[in-house]
Amino acid sequence: MFTFEPITGRPIRVALVGCGRISRNHLTAINALSPDLQLVAVCDSVPARFDAIPWKDLPNVSSSVARYVRLEQMLEAHAAGANPIDLAI
């Protein structure tokens, strides 16, 4: 059984996997729950979907998050970096 320490004193760092139709719901929730959640990365195999994200409608979500086309790259990049991922959705 896994046990995890609660995350306190900082936002939960979230990565979004897939930037298709349902991602708008996830991004809206991240925006609404800011500053408790912080989007640190997005991943989609179709790079054009990054530009389709309605960033202007998400004032609490930075449009300058790291963008990846391969899940493995995203996980490796954030495994030991300054912005490790706490939650991938």
Number of C-alpha atoms within 10 A of each C-alpha: 2 3 5 5 5 7 10 8 7 10 15 20 18 20 24 19 19 18 22 13 10 9 16 14 10 14 21 16 13 20 20 15 13 15 13 14 20 23 26 23 25 23 23 18 14 13 13 10 14 20 10 10 17 12 15 10 11 17 12 19 21 15 18 10 13 15 18 20 16 14 15 10 13 19 17 11 17 17 13 10 9 8 15 18 21 16 12 14 10
